[in-house]
Amino acid sequence: MSKLKRFFVTLVATAFGSGFTPKAPGTAGSVIGVGIVYFARDLNPSAYSLLWLGIFIVGWWASLEWSRAHQAKDSQSIVIDEVLGYMVAMATLPCTTSILWIQFILFRIFDALKPPPIRQLDHWGKKFEIGPIQSLGVILDDLLAGALSLGVFYLLKPLLIKAGLI
């Protein structure tokens, strides 16, 4: 792999190097997701979707290249999936400070604990040899964690409003 390609793959797959955090690299990657969502806060839904799709495509490719280069199916250094999952968790929500952090906490809970069906999707992705399907599996469980976080937020919204948190 050329030096430039290796640099770009590393930059994307590790979400600007946050995946190299010695403890809780997934949390560090999610913080990068918070930053991306914050800076994308003024985008209309179509532009946000296009940004997400672009990051998804490039992230999937970078995840595949990283896995091939390091011969690791789901390296903890790959955290672009956390960025994408957090972006899903915030997809239809206003970008206020309290909502950013409530969703951060909900997303991290779902991503770390991997309740069913997230756990099953995570295991499914690891069944494949290193390749496009395996790299997709690296990302899919985090997308589901983001979607479940979003759903739980809407269920908790009346309580969050009543508590004055949003």
ABEGO torsion letter per residue (X at the ends): XBAAAAAAAAAAAAGGGAAABABGAAAAAAAAAAAAAAAAAABBAAAAAAAAAAAAAAAAAAAAAAAAAAGBABBAABAAAAAAAAAAAAAABBBBAAAAAAAAAAAAAAAAAGBOAAAAAAAAAAABBBEAAAAAAAAAAAAAAAAAAAAAAAAAAAAAAAAGAX
